Amino acid sequence: MAVCTAAGLACAALVTVPASAATDSLTAQYRTSAGGATADQSEPWLEITNTGTTSVPLAGVTLRYYFKSDGPNVTYRYACSWAVKGCANITGTFGTLANPTATADRYLEIGFTAGAGSLAPGQNTGDMQLRFYRSDWQTLTQSDDYSFNGSQTTYANAPKVTLQRGGAVLWGTAPAGNDPTTPPTTPPTTPPVDPNAPALFDDFNYATSADAAVQQHGWTVKSGQGGPGVPGATWSPQDITFQSSGGNSIMNLRLTTDGTASGTKETELQTTARKFKNGTYAARVKFNDTPTGGPDGDHVNQTFFTFTPLNAPMDPDYSEQDFEYLPNGGWGEQSNIMYETSWETYNPDPWNAVNAHGQQRQSYDGWHDLLLTVDNTSITYYIDGQVVATHGEPYLPETPQWIDFNHWLIDLNGQTSSTPRSYNQQVDYVYFIKDQVLSPAQVTSKIAGYRSAGTTFTDTVPGS
């Protein structure tokens, strides 16, 4: 058997591979960079190797690393430090074993988005530098963890890490009595949308940002000064404008700068009510890599996000889910990058961030469909119908949130010219449906329905 040969182990030590999966042969390798009996965080670094003869899409593959929790009420957080396949394409969630043993009552399950691609025969994923730690920041004990091997500091086969694909265990042995559950052979169908579910839809059909309907429809236009961004910059309501394009009304958020704080004008539109939590959020947004005139290179941030305010450092009720596009880099990045960031909390001074993020280092110049779903188990981000990031606990929102678009300048380091220049971020529509997880196709259908009916605004979402 290929799996046994690659592992250098007796076949009896491994879970039997079903005949239906015999053409798939994958092995898991493990090392750790934190080998102590106790540690600030556990660092199971993993690789997957395709030892078979057919190419295998990683999106259908999962790994489980088993460990003993430090107590029944202790929770953990997952993070990816670096990965050849990109941390944005790797997901991490925690589960509880049905049959706890002396060395395992939890597991960390690693999955992949479509962006991770496939493994051809003979290929491996390369480094996945993963880690997890206690939510209360206390030292954890890992010497009693089933999958832990403190002496394994270089990659070697990992018989105590299981690897699953399509309901079949292809590699490894789980703790006794805890074989990974086989999912239904028939994949679930897309659930129907509740036609009576509360929803918000806005086509941004307004004359100006001072139009009385903007406020009546539940929007606040930011003015004055204050974060985020460059201290001393001004939030300019006049630079939020509306125009017709292709039969639809388009909102434009303009950012203008001359390389100084006093010469920088930013824009932000936010819902007045905090009443959005679980459900589906969607917007069609046009990002722009270059200014309409003048020199390029400013560290601008073009966004669509939801958030709850931080009322105190490390506020447990704070939350935020961001799409943030940096066309010219910033925060240490040198070129365009898209972030999908889910926030649990943070401390502004000294800086301490508790978040997880996906990222794509590519240009998103032009129109894109952004979709975000939140339920009781996960936050999932889509761009143009493709999953780009998934985050679970502890990043799920605890309280109702605002919906927000803003366009701001991170710092003055990207371009120091004194020539004025402006960048545009445009928004076609925004949509939210409460407590419903919709697919990208379902969102497209809902938007088409509003537009065919001539609906430019509706809001039936109850206040919190």
Order of alpha helices (4+ residues) and beta strands (2+ residues): alpha-beta-beta-beta-beta-beta-beta-beta-beta-beta-beta-beta-beta-beta-beta-beta-alpha-beta-beta-beta-beta-beta-beta-beta-beta-beta-beta-beta-beta-beta-beta-beta-alpha-beta
